[in-house]
Amino acid sequence: MIRARAISALSMKRRAFLKSLPAAWPALARAPLAGADAADSKKRKVLFFTRSAGFEHSVVKRNGAELGHSEKNLIEMGRRSGFTVDCTKDGRVFDGNLDRYDAIAFYTTGDLTGPAQGGSPPMTPAGKRKLLDAIAAGKGFAAFHSATATFHSQGPPPENQAEVDPYIAMLGGEFVTHGDQQEASLLATSEFFYKSIGVPYEGLSFTDEWYTFKNFAKDLHVILVQETRFMKGDAYRRPNYPATWVRMHGRGRVFYTSLGHREDVWTNPFFQAMTQGGLAWVMHQFDFDIAPNLEKAAPHASQLKT
């Protein structure tokens, strides 16, 4: 009992500390990107795809013709950061002209070539290939939360696979499961966001629905690591693992964060600044050395159980 109390006290102190870093967060989402070239005034365009062929999250659910919570927030982030956003759940968009977009963002679930919640038209197999080819040719790609629960690889869910779905290979990791929503810590293992938003930090503390992952690409540049030590639930009885990362897919820049299940996360100033920074990087507004650091940042990440 004494040990449990000690761990609980340590957890509370750590999370209180992480919550305080930095005090300037509310200004971050409104500030110009630290790494962006001020002379670069090009208006960029992002396609935000939110089709749910599996579970439909509340932040992407629409009320009739009204856009979903995440869609509204991403549009507002674009207004502040100099990009416009086209929102769609229509998978046929990938059979069209993707050259008009500087980046494509996903908040999706399931096999997008199959039926979906609300009856939205599916992505065609040719459209999926076209998407992956466009990214490999240099198109930016950003993904949130359940994008890792999209196009699952074949094989037992609680195991790593030797061969993964091409989409998962592009993204760099695949959803396994999640436990109850809870407050948890994310530890910084890169200065990526310092480059883009200009504020040093050691980590973050959020309440969200925390995914666990498998099938990590070996070339990940890990930005934030999920600290599992103080988390509740069997899903998290495993070593620390990546929760936010970037990588290259051919010539295309890829950004992913596990955050974004809850509505309040989408209005959180750091999450908004992080999203704007990730999108700015995939759209080549600043450069950063994304040398692989998985073995250093989370050396036992592929171990799915302790």
C-alpha positions as CSV (number, residue, x, y, z in Angstrom):
1,M,0.0,0.0,0.0
2,I,2.9,2.4,0.8
3,R,4.5,1.7,-2.5
4,A,1.2,2.3,-4.4
5,R,0.7,5.6,-2.6
6,A,4.3,6.6,-3.4
7,I,3.8,5.8,-7.1
8,S,0.5,7.7,-7.1
9,A,2.2,10.7,-5.5
10,L,5.0,10.6,-8.0
11,S,2.5,10.3,-10.9
12,M,0.5,13.3,-9.6
13,K,3.7,15.4,-9.3
14,R,4.9,14.4,-12.8
15,R,1.5,15.3,-14.4
16,A,1.2,18.5,-12.5
17,F,4.7,19.4,-13.7
18,L,3.9,18.5,-17.3
19,K,0.7,20.5,-17.2
20,S,2.7,23.5,-16.3
21,L,5.0,23.3,-19.4
22,P,4.8,25.8,-20.9
23,A,2.6,28.5,-19.5
24,A,2.6,30.1,-22.9
25,W,0.4,27.3,-24.5
26,P,-2.7,29.5,-25.1
27,A,-0.6,31.8,-27.3
28,L,1.0,29.0,-29.3
29,A,-2.0,28.2,-31.6
30,R,-2.3,31.8,-32.5
31,A,1.5,32.5,-33.1
32,P,3.3,32.2,-36.4
33,L,5.3,29.0,-36.8
34,A,8.8,29.5,-35.5
35,G,10.4,27.5,-38.3
36,A,8.4,28.9,-41.2
37,D,9.8,31.3,-43.7
38,A,8.1,34.7,-43.3
39,A,8.6,35.4,-47.0
40,D,6.6,32.2,-47.9
41,S,3.1,33.6,-48.4
42,K,1.8,30.7,-50.5
43,K,-1.8,29.7,-49.7
44,R,-1.7,25.9,-49.2
45,K,-4.5,23.5,-49.4
46,V,-5.3,20.4,-47.2
47,L,-7.7,17.6,-47.9
48,F,-9.2,16.4,-44.6
49,F,-10.7,12.9,-45.0
50,T,-12.9,11.6,-42.2
51,R,-14.6,8.5,-43.5
52,S,-15.5,5.9,-40.9
53,A,-15.7,2.3,-42.2
54,G,-15.4,1.2,-38.6
55,F,-16.3,3.0,-35.3
56,E,-17.3,6.6,-36.0
57,H,-15.7,9.0,-33.5
58,S,-17.7,11.9,-32.2
59,V,-15.2,14.5,-33.4
60,V,-15.7,13.5,-37.0
61,K,-19.5,12.8,-36.8
62,R,-21.6,15.3,-38.7
63,N,-25.1,16.6,-37.8
64,G,-26.7,16.5,-41.2
65,A,-24.8,18.9,-43.4
66,E,-23.0,20.5,-40.5
67,L,-19.3,19.7,-40.4
68,G,-17.9,17.7,-37.5
69,H,-16.0,19.1,-34.5
70,S,-12.5,18.2,-35.8
71,E,-13.3,19.6,-39.3
72,K,-14.4,22.9,-37.9
73,N,-11.3,23.2,-35.7
74,L,-8.9,22.2,-38.5
75,I,-10.5,24.9,-40.8
76,E,-10.0,27.5,-38.0
77,M,-6.3,26.3,-37.6
78,G,-5.9,26.8,-41.3
79,R,-7.3,30.3,-41.2
80,R,-4.7,31.2,-38.6
81,S,-1.8,29.4,-40.3
82,G,-2.4,30.2,-44.0
83,F,-3.9,27.0,-45.4
84,T,-7.4,26.1,-46.6
85,V,-9.2,22.8,-45.8
86,D,-11.5,20.7,-48.0
87,C,-13.4,18.3,-45.8
88,T,-15.0,15.1,-47.2
89,K,-16.1,11.6,-46.4
90,D,-16.4,10.6,-50.1
91,G,-13.7,8.0,-50.9
92,R,-14.0,8.8,-54.6
93,V,-12.0,11.9,-54.1
94,F,-8.8,9.8,-54.4
95,D,-9.7,8.9,-58.0
96,G,-9.6,12.6,-58.8
97,N,-6.9,15.2,-59.0
98,L,-4.8,15.1,-55.9
99,D,-2.3,17.6,-57.3
100,R,-4.4,20.5,-56.0
101,Y,-3.6,19.5,-52.4
102,D,-0.4,20.2,-50.6
103,A,-1.2,17.7,-47.9
104,I,-3.8,15.1,-47.1
105,A,-5.0,14.5,-43.5
106,F,-6.8,11.4,-42.2
107,Y,-9.1,10.8,-39.3
108,T,-10.5,7.5,-40.4
109,T,-11.3,3.9,-39.4
110,G,-11.6,0.5,-41.0
111,D,-11.3,-0.7,-44.5
112,L,-12.0,2.4,-46.5
113,T,-12.8,0.4,-49.6
114,G,-15.8,-1.1,-47.8
115,P,-19.1,0.2,-46.5
116,A,-19.0,3.1,-44.0
117,Q,-21.1,4.8,-41.3
118,G,-23.7,7.0,-43.0
119,G,-23.3,5.3,-46.4
120,S,-20.5,7.5,-47.8
121,P,-19.0,6.3,-51.0
122,P,-16.0,4.0,-50.5
123,M,-12.4,4.6,-51.7
124,T,-11.6,2.4,-54.7
125,P,-8.6,0.0,-54.6
126,A,-7.2,2.2,-57.4
127,G,-7.8,5.3,-55.3
128,K,-5.9,3.7,-52.4
129,R,-2.9,3.0,-54.7
130,K,-3.1,6.6,-56.0
131,L,-3.0,8.0,-52.5
132,L,0.1,6.0,-51.5
133,D,1.8,6.8,-54.8
134,A,1.0,10.5,-54.4
135,I,2.6,10.4,-50.9
136,A,5.7,8.5,-52.2
137,A,6.0,11.2,-54.9
138,G,6.1,14.0,-52.3
139,K,2.6,14.7,-51.1
140,G,2.4,15.6,-47.4
141,F,0.3,13.3,-45.1
142,A,-0.9,14.0,-41.6
143,A,-3.0,11.6,-39.5
144,F,-4.8,11.7,-36.2
145,H,-5.8,9.1,-33.6
146,S,-7.8,6.4,-35.4
147,A,-6.0,6.7,-38.7
148,T,-3.8,3.8,-37.3
149,A,-7.0,1.8,-37.0
150,T,-7.4,2.0,-40.8
151,F,-6.6,-0.8,-43.4
152,H,-5.5,-3.3,-40.8
153,S,-2.8,-5.8,-41.6
154,Q,-3.6,-9.5,-41.8
155,G,-2.8,-11.6,-38.8
156,P,-3.6,-11.8,-35.1
157,P,-4.3,-8.4,-33.6
158,P,-2.1,-8.7,-30.5
159,E,1.0,-9.7,-32.5
160,N,3.5,-7.8,-34.8
161,Q,3.3,-8.9,-38.4
162,A,6.2,-9.6,-40.8
163,E,4.2,-8.1,-43.7
164,V,1.9,-5.2,-43.1
165,D,-0.7,-3.4,-45.2
166,P,0.9,-0.9,-47.6
167,Y,-1.1,1.9,-45.9
168,I,0.3,0.9,-42.4
169,A,3.8,0.7,-43.9
170,M,3.4,4.3,-45.1
171,L,2.0,5.5,-41.7
172,G,4.5,3.8,-39.6
173,G,2.4,2.0,-36.9
174,E,-0.9,0.2,-36.4
175,F,-3.6,0.2,-33.7
176,V,-3.9,-2.7,-31.3
177,T,-6.3,-1.7,-28.6
178,H,-7.1,0.9,-26.0
179,G,-8.2,1.0,-22.3
180,D,-10.4,3.5,-20.5
181,Q,-9.9,7.2,-21.0
182,Q,-7.5,8.6,-18.5
183,E,-4.9,11.2,-17.8
184,A,-1.5,10.1,-19.0
185,S,1.9,11.5,-19.7
186,L,3.7,11.9,-23.0
187,L,7.5,12.3,-22.9
188,A,9.3,14.4,-25.4
189,T,12.1,12.7,-27.3
190,S,12.7,15.2,-30.1
191,E,13.0,19.0,-30.5
192,F,10.7,18.8,-33.5
193,F,8.0,21.0,-32.0
194,Y,10.5,23.4,-30.6
195,K,11.6,24.0,-34.2
196,S,8.0,24.6,-35.3
197,I,6.3,26.3,-32.4
198,G,9.3,27.8,-30.6
199,V,8.7,26.6,-27.1
200,P,10.9,24.1,-25.2
201,Y,9.2,21.4,-23.2
202,E,9.9,18.0,-21.6
203,G,6.5,16.4,-22.0
204,L,2.8,16.7,-21.8
205,S,-0.1,15.5,-19.7
206,F,-3.5,15.0,-21.3
207,T,-6.8,13.2,-20.7
208,D,-7.7,11.2,-23.8
209,E,-8.4,7.7,-25.1
210,W,-4.9,6.2,-25.5
211,Y,-4.2,3.8,-28.3
212,T,-1.6,1.1,-28.2
213,F,0.4,0.2,-31.3
214,K,2.3,-2.5,-33.1
215,N,4.2,-2.9,-36.5
216,F,6.3,0.2,-36.0
217,A,8.4,1.3,-38.9
218,K,12.1,1.1,-38.0
219,D,12.8,4.5,-39.4
220,L,10.4,6.5,-37.2
221,H,11.5,9.8,-35.8
222,V,9.7,9.7,-32.4
223,I,8.5,13.0,-31.0
224,L,6.4,12.0,-28.1
225,V,6.5,8.7,-26.2
226,Q,3.5,7.2,-24.2
227,E,4.6,6.7,-20.6
228,T,2.9,3.5,-19.5
229,R,4.2,3.1,-16.0
230,F,1.3,5.0,-14.3
231,M,-1.5,4.1,-16.7
232,K,-4.5,2.0,-15.6
233,G,-5.6,-1.1,-17.5
234,D,-4.1,-4.3,-19.0
235,A,-3.8,-2.7,-22.4
236,Y,-0.9,-0.6,-21.0
237,R,1.0,-3.3,-19.3
238,R,3.9,-2.9,-21.8
239,P,7.0,-0.8,-22.2
240,N,6.8,2.8,-23.3
241,Y,6.0,3.2,-27.0
242,P,5.7,6.0,-29.6
243,A,2.6,8.1,-29.6
244,T,3.5,10.9,-32.0
245,W,6.0,10.5,-34.8
246,V,7.2,11.6,-38.3
247,R,8.9,9.6,-41.1
248,M,9.5,9.8,-44.8
249,H,7.5,7.7,-47.3
250,G,9.6,8.0,-50.4
251,R,9.7,11.7,-50.9
252,G,6.6,12.4,-48.9
253,R,6.6,13.6,-45.3
254,V,4.3,11.8,-42.9
255,F,3.1,13.0,-39.5
256,Y,1.0,11.1,-37.0
257,T,-0.3,11.7,-33.5
258,S,-2.4,9.4,-31.3
259,L,-4.1,12.4,-29.7
260,G,-7.6,13.6,-30.8
261,H,-10.3,11.3,-29.5
262,R,-12.0,13.9,-27.3
263,E,-13.6,17.2,-28.3
264,D,-11.6,19.1,-25.6
265,V,-8.3,17.9,-27.1
266,W,-9.2,19.5,-30.4
267,T,-9.6,22.8,-28.7
268,N,-6.5,22.4,-26.6
269,P,-3.9,25.1,-27.5
270,F,-0.9,22.7,-27.6
271,F,-2.8,20.2,-29.7
272,Q,-3.7,22.9,-32.1
273,A,-0.2,24.3,-32.2
274,M,1.2,20.7,-32.6
275,T,-1.2,20.1,-35.5
276,Q,-0.3,23.3,-37.2
277,G,3.4,22.4,-36.8
278,G,3.0,18.9,-38.1
279,L,1.1,20.1,-41.2
280,A,3.6,22.9,-41.8
281,W,6.4,20.3,-41.8
282,V,4.6,17.9,-44.2
283,M,4.0,20.9,-46.5
284,H,7.7,21.8,-46.5
285,Q,7.3,25.1,-44.6
286,F,10.3,24.2,-42.5
287,D,13.0,21.5,-42.4
288,F,14.1,19.3,-39.5
289,D,16.5,16.4,-39.1
290,I,14.3,13.4,-38.7
291,A,17.0,10.8,-38.2
292,P,15.4,7.5,-36.9
293,N,15.4,7.4,-33.1
294,L,13.0,4.6,-32.3
295,E,15.7,2.4,-30.6
296,K,16.8,5.3,-28.4
297,A,13.3,6.8,-27.7
298,A,11.4,3.6,-27.0
299,P,13.8,0.6,-27.3
300,H,11.2,-2.0,-26.2
301,A,8.2,-0.6,-28.2
302,S,7.7,-3.8,-30.2
303,Q,7.2,-5.7,-26.9
304,L,3.4,-5.8,-26.7
305,K,3.3,-7.2,-23.2
306,T,5.5,-7.0,-20.1
